[in-house]
Amino acid sequence: MEEVLMMRIFFSLALVGLLSFFAHLCNVLLLEPERLRSRLRRQGIRGPPPSILLGNIPQIKLMLSTVPKDPAKEHMGHDCSSTLFPYFKQWTKQYGQLFMFSLGKLQLLYVTDPNVVKAIKVNASLDLGKPAYLQKDRGALLGKGIITTNGAMWIHQRKTIAPELYMDKVKGMLNLMLESGSTLVKSWESRIENEGGLSDIRVDEDVRRYTSYIISKTLFGSSYSEKVEIFPKFSALIEALRSPTLLNGVPGMRYLPTKKNREIWRMERDIQSIIINIAKERTGAESEKDMLQMIIEGANKGDLDPAMADQFVVDNCKNIHVAACEVTAIVAIWGLMLLASHPEWQARARAEVLEICVGCLPDANMLGKMKVLNMVIQEVLRLYPGVGFVSRETLQDMKLGDVCVPKGVAIWIWLIALHRDPEIWGPDAHDFNPERFANGISGACKFPQGYIPFGLGSRICPGQSLAIAELKVLFALILSKFSFSLSPKYRHSPVFGLLLEPEYGVDLLVRMI
């Protein structure tokens, strides 16, 4: 009798636990998402109706499957929204510049309305942070570094890293930029000479080596040459994470030990091991005053336990490498493509560089005088900003302009649409026209918040001065030595995975001047 009673109690507890589990799942997957959508609907915000569990992922996949893939239809137009994000283009026509949609249980607010963008820009509250999904969806690459964290941890990371990227520090990196850029120039000169005066060059890897060398020497100092094997691992990890897992339609897919996931986990461990070993080599030795040392000291000042301190160092090194190396390189690659396809602007920028530098390598003062080149870079960043979205999440209920955004809603500002909106930029919004920046950003567009290539608000990219300087130096060195045009091999096909980049790379016909 006692055994029967115990069995009944056991099964009762198991049943209660099971029911509680399903109730929790029901709340997380169904009730809470619907509650958030309902609060937005009551404000007149609409969006495509989501399916149960998967949200709008099936609709997105269906629309992507209907995008023509015929290379013969590819052209040099810069309006890539129809091929990259046909769902956003269609939903914007249906619901306007502010609408909601769902990726599984994640509820998102799509924003290109300038008034809402402005409200986000001026909002300094820590309750408007980065979405939690970034640490999950891109955890192997970004972890809990400055790009993904919120609150006190983000403030501490910002105070640690941002001063290392102020303009006075960037000026101190100029020799590294010239050294790396001169290596690229010599490599191209050798190829052109060996190939009879004209060379067909795929520029992507050369540009990535340029940006990688600069940030790697800045980050790791003398440890750069000893630990050079880390950089191909970074590139491999970025490549493995290019396709967004948010759209795979299988909840928890990133936790399954698939072949791809196992490879990502292995690369993540390898990179972590290398960075931790470099950091440990600093212990007890005379400290270098490179960025890594500042991050190590930041970890020690943060009252973190040893495991968290190691993660602080590793994740912020990865974040800096991705932002300063990969994003800047992709913008530079797009910039070379645009200069190659617009010889009149290539000639104007070259004439300015040759007039200012007079046969010398550019210094900080010379770079500051290059107004035409600055206009070109601003226009490149408008059309091809590298990142596709500025993302935020409301960590508490929050009012942004006239919109009350519930806690837990992610916000996506789609730069490709914002930067190419004819209502903001005029009828030539899809054209490459650096002249629009002749009188600065305020003279280029109707609303200054319509141009945010480095993000906005308190979380604006701290490395923007470094990125602009790297782009100016690279373009100045290349323009002063070479003329270039698009190769017949070039196929204009922007793609968006981790970043907005050319699917088939950029091939140029390059000759010395």
Order of alpha helices (4+ residues) and beta strands (2+ residues): alpha-alpha-alpha-alpha-alpha-beta-beta-alpha-beta-alpha-alpha-alpha-alpha-alpha-beta-alpha-alpha-alpha-alpha-alpha-alpha-alpha-alpha-alpha-alpha-beta-beta-beta-beta-alpha-alpha-alpha-alpha-beta-beta-beta-beta
